[in-house]
Amino acid sequence: MNAEQMKFSDVYMMLIKKAERKGRNKLEVMQLTSWLTGWSIKEIEEAMKSEMTYGSFFINAPAINPNASRIKGKVCGIEVSEIQDPLMQKIRWLDKLVDDLAKGKPIEKILPQ
């Protein structure tokens, strides 16, 4: 089963744990997620309690941030700006944001303007 089909809460908890291992916190991950997807923090918390899949979380996102396409860098050796599949690109954008958070960058420096 790929990440798109996995339960949202299962995949999202992995992202949160990754950030927490590096001294960051759940709220910071949620802020990045909210910026990217348009979901409110409350809605993200509700999604974590639901049966929603990770793919449907992105497919049903209220508003992908117009600056998301400015997210640059590699995730798993793949440049996020070169990913052709729109859903996978959104998933990898969030991975990249959380990677940068885990590397210690301040949120203001992570989010493209």
C-alpha positions as CSV (number, residue, x, y, z in Angstrom):
1,M,0.0,0.0,0.0
2,N,1.4,3.4,-0.9
3,A,1.2,6.5,1.2
4,E,-1.8,7.9,-0.8
5,Q,-3.9,5.0,0.3
6,M,-2.8,4.8,3.9
7,K,-4.8,6.3,6.7
8,F,-4.1,10.0,7.1
9,S,-3.4,9.7,10.8
10,D,-0.8,7.0,10.4
11,V,1.3,8.9,7.8
12,Y,0.8,12.2,9.6
13,M,2.0,10.8,12.9
14,M,5.2,9.7,11.2
15,L,5.8,13.3,10.1
16,I,5.1,14.7,13.6
17,K,7.4,12.1,15.2
18,K,10.1,13.0,12.7
19,A,9.9,16.7,13.7
20,E,9.7,15.9,17.4
21,R,12.8,13.7,17.3
22,K,14.6,16.9,16.2
23,G,13.1,19.1,18.9
24,R,10.2,20.5,17.0
25,N,6.5,20.0,17.8
26,K,3.2,18.9,16.5
27,L,1.8,22.5,16.3
28,E,4.7,23.5,14.0
29,V,3.9,20.6,11.7
30,M,0.2,21.5,11.7
31,Q,1.1,25.2,10.9
32,L,3.1,24.1,7.9
33,T,0.3,21.7,6.8
34,S,-2.3,24.4,7.2
35,W,-0.3,26.8,5.2
36,L,0.2,24.3,2.4
37,T,-3.4,22.9,2.2
38,G,-5.8,25.5,3.6
39,W,-7.1,23.0,6.2
40,S,-7.4,24.7,9.6
41,I,-5.5,23.2,12.6
42,K,-8.9,22.1,14.0
43,E,-9.7,20.4,10.7
44,I,-6.3,18.6,10.6
45,E,-7.0,17.4,14.2
46,E,-10.4,16.1,13.0
47,A,-8.8,14.4,10.0
48,M,-6.4,12.6,12.4
49,K,-9.4,11.1,14.2
50,S,-11.1,10.0,11.0
51,E,-10.7,7.2,8.5
52,M,-9.5,9.7,5.8
53,T,-6.7,8.5,3.6
54,Y,-3.5,10.6,3.1
55,G,-4.3,11.0,-0.6
56,S,-7.9,12.2,0.1
57,F,-6.5,14.7,2.6
58,F,-4.6,16.4,-0.2
59,I,-7.2,15.9,-2.9
60,N,-9.9,17.5,-0.8
61,A,-7.6,20.3,0.5
62,P,-9.6,23.6,0.7
63,A,-6.8,25.7,-0.9
64,I,-3.3,24.6,-1.9
65,N,-1.2,27.7,-1.2
66,P,-0.3,29.5,-4.4
67,N,3.3,29.8,-3.3
68,A,3.6,26.0,-2.9
69,S,5.1,25.7,-6.3
70,R,8.1,27.7,-5.0
71,I,9.0,24.9,-2.6
72,K,12.4,23.7,-3.8
73,G,14.7,20.9,-2.8
74,K,14.9,17.1,-2.8
75,V,12.9,14.5,-0.9
76,C,14.2,10.9,-1.2
77,G,16.6,12.2,-3.9
78,I,13.9,13.6,-6.1
79,E,13.5,17.3,-6.8
80,V,10.0,18.2,-5.6
81,S,9.6,20.8,-8.4
82,E,10.1,18.0,-11.0
83,I,7.4,15.6,-9.8
84,Q,4.8,15.2,-12.5
85,D,2.0,13.6,-10.5
86,P,0.0,16.5,-8.9
87,L,-1.0,14.5,-5.9
88,M,2.4,13.1,-5.3
89,Q,3.9,16.5,-5.7
90,K,1.6,17.9,-2.9
91,I,2.6,15.0,-0.6
92,R,6.3,15.6,-1.3
93,W,5.9,19.4,-0.7
94,L,4.7,18.6,2.8
95,D,7.5,16.1,3.3
96,K,10.0,18.8,2.2
97,L,8.5,21.4,4.6
98,V,8.7,19.0,7.5
99,D,12.3,18.0,6.5
100,D,13.3,21.6,6.7
101,L,11.5,22.0,10.0
102,A,13.4,19.0,11.4
103,K,16.7,20.5,10.2
104,G,16.1,23.4,12.5
105,K,15.0,26.1,10.1
106,P,12.5,28.6,11.5
107,I,9.0,28.4,10.0
108,E,9.4,31.9,8.5
109,K,12.4,30.7,6.5
110,I,10.7,27.5,5.4
111,L,7.6,28.9,3.8
112,P,8.2,30.5,0.4
113,Q,6.8,34.0,0.0
